[in-house]
Each structure stands twice: as C-alpha cells, then as structure tokens.
Amino acid sequence: MAVLLDTNILLRLAQPHHSSAPLAAQALRSLRARNEVLHITQQNLVEFWAVVTRPISANGLGLSTEKAVEEMNALQRLFTLLPELPLQDAWTRLVIDHRVSGKNAHDARLVAAMIVHGIESLLTPNTQDFLRYREIRVLDVMQFT
C-alpha cells in the first residue's frame, strides 16, 4: 500500500521535542515495517516551508532559509516525492463536491494528488480534517501506538 503523509507529520519530524513527535515517528516506523511506500508531494513541501520559515511569534518554527533547505532535502531523501501532475480538475471536483472552503482547500489539494496518483491512504494526526473525503482511507497516527 502506498501512503501519503500529511504535512503535520513532516513538521513533527522537524520538531523532535514536540509532544506529538514520538507518535509520528512510531507511525512511520510501523508503516515502514509493513513495507509501505511513504510519499510526499510538492504541496507538502510548500506547506512545510511556509511553517518552518515563519517566525515563532507567528506560530512558525523560525528556521533560516538555509536550515529549511536542509530539512526539505532530508524529507526528499526519506520519502518518495510524487511528480507534480495537473491536479486542477480533481481539486475542483473535491472542493465543490465536499463544499470545502478556507484553509481546508490545502488539504483538498493533498487529496487531489492522492486521487491522481492512485494513492489510497493518508497518514495524519488530524483525521477530522480528512474524514469528509470518502475517496481515501485516513490513517490516524494514534492507531500505531
């Protein structure tokens, strides 16, 4: 089974002292032990960059661009980066069919990438953000504890 990782999983890897980091790490170990292929998308990398380079005072990690590049390079070594394919049609259908608005449009783009690439499962600590999408299987990091 191929699994797409939610950006929040990637952010926990960049914050080893975050209270959710051990849960994310355990889920990844469990999936790798089952020989699952773990994927990320360009959307993940854009979201990751936005958070890690945002100031701490604005709920970011405050990393320098140099450190952010190192972190992104590490992610691309650890996980399979899916090629950027046209997602507009799949994304538009999802946001209309599921009445998506606001910041949830970013999650819809991850789901669109899953549909276009034929990936059925998503690992996330935020299952509520993805339960509306019957097109995918949502894996909660808590199920791997």
PyMOL commands that set and color helices and strands:
alter all, ss='L'
color gray80, all
select helices_A, chain A and resi 7-14+21-33+42-53+56-58+65-78+88-97+104-117+127-129+141-144
alter helices_A, ss='H'
color red, helices_A
select strands_A, chain A and resi 2-5+37-40+80-81+121-124+137-140
alter strands_A, ss='S'
color yellow, strands_A
deselect
rebuild
show_as cartoon
